Amino acid sequence: MIKLGAVYVLAGLVFGAFAVLSAMDRNNRKRFGNAAFWALVAASFLAGDYLGDLGNGVLVLALALIAGLGLLGLGEPATTSREERQALAERFGEKLFIPALTLPVVVAFGVLVLKPATIGGAPLLDPKQATLISLALAAVIAVGVGLILLRQPLMSPLQEGRRLMDTVGWAALLPQMLAALGAVFAIAGVGELIGQLVTSYIPMDARLTAVAVYCLGTAGFTMIMGNAFAAFPVMTAGIGLPILIKQFGGDPAVVASIGMLSGFCGTLMTPLAANFNLVPAALLELPDRYAVIKAQIPTALPLLIANVILMYVLAF
C-alpha cells in the first residue's frame, strides 16, 4: 500500500535537488545559505520521523536562524529569459494550460479509481491519504506532460522550482509551520482561553453577536496564523463548540463548514498564507508582491459578511 511517506520522500528529494543546485550556483553570493536552508527542509521530509521531537525542533531553529540572519538570496538558475518565455507563449498558446489541467484530471482519477483499487486484498493507496497521494502523482505526471509538450531540458522543472523557491524564500514554509503551530495551540488549550477572554469582554447572550464573533474571529485569527486549518480548531474549541453548538443549539455541520469558510476569507487577506498569495505573485512576476491580496480583499470582505448571515439563518 502506498502511504503518505512516499509523498514525503518525493518532496524531500525535490528540496534536496534545490539544495544541490543552489550550492552550484556561483552567481549567487548567498548560495551556501540557500543550500543549507533547502537541505534542512529536505532532511525534515526525509528523516523527520527519525530525528524525534528534539531533533526536529533544532532543525526548525536552524531554519529560522538562517532566514533571520539574512543568509538567503535570490539565485540565478539556468532558465529562459523573458523574451524566450514570451516567444514560447506565442508559439504554444492555449496548449500551455494542458499541464495545469492535467492536475485535476489525475487527482480525480486517483480518488475515484485508484483509491478503491486493491492488490491482493490490500488497498493500493492509503484510503485516509488518497487525495494527497493522488495530488503528488498528478504533479509528477503534469511535469512530464510539460516536458514533452514544451520540449524543455530535463533539469528545467528543478531549476524553475528553485527559482520560485528562491523568490518566495522562507515564506514558502509558513503554511507548514503555522499548521503545526495551530496543532500545538489546540493541544495547549488556547481555544478555551480565547473563549474565556472573549466572553469576559463581549456578551454572548445574543445569537447574532456570537455568530459574528466566531466568523470574524476565525477570519482574523487565520490572518495571524496564515492558515485556516490552524485557526479553525482553536476558534471552534473556544467559541463554536461551547457557545454556538452547546449554548444555542446550532447544527455542528453548518457551524463547522461556514466557520471554515470564514477562515478562508482571512486566508485571502494575509501575506502569511504564502502558498496562496505570494507564490502566484512570484509565478506571474508581478512588480507588487501583495497584488494578489489587494485584488482579493474586495471579494473576501463581502463573503465574510455573507458567512455571518448564512450561519445565523441556516445553523439554528
Number of C-alpha atoms within 10 A of each C-alpha: 11 14 16 17 13 13 19 19 17 17 18 22 17 19 26 23 20 26 24 17 20 31 18 14 18 13 12 18 14 18 24 20 21 31 23 21 28 27 22 21 22 24 19 21 19 22 15 16 12 10 15 10 11 9 15 18 12 12 19 15 12 15 19 14 13 16 18 11 9 11 16 23 18 20 23 16 21 14 15 12 9 9 9 11 12 11 12 14 13 11 12 12 10 9 13 16 11 13 20 16 12 17 21 16 12 20 22 16 14 22 20 13 11 18 21 15 15 12 9 6 7 11 15 17 23 18 17 11 14 22 19 17 25 23 20 21 17 24 19 14 16 20 18 15 16 20 17 12 14 15 9 11 11 12 12 16 17 17 20 17 17 26 22 20 22 23 21 21 20 19 20 19 17 18 21 14 16 22 18 14 16 22 15 14 16 21 12 12 13 18 22 18 15 17 20 13 12 18 16 10 8 11 10 18 12 9 16 16 14 23 25 18 20 27 31 21 23 30 33 22 21 31 23 18 24 31 29 29 19 26 31 29 24 27 29 26 19 24 28 28 19 15 22 24 20 13 13 16 13 21 15 15 11 17 25 20 12 20 29 24 20 29 30 24 29 30 28 26 27 26 20 23 27 22 19 18 22 24 21 18 21 19 13 9 12 13 9 11 18 17 14 20 20 15 12 16 16 12 13 20 17 11 16 23 15 14 22 22 15 15 22 20 10 12 19 15
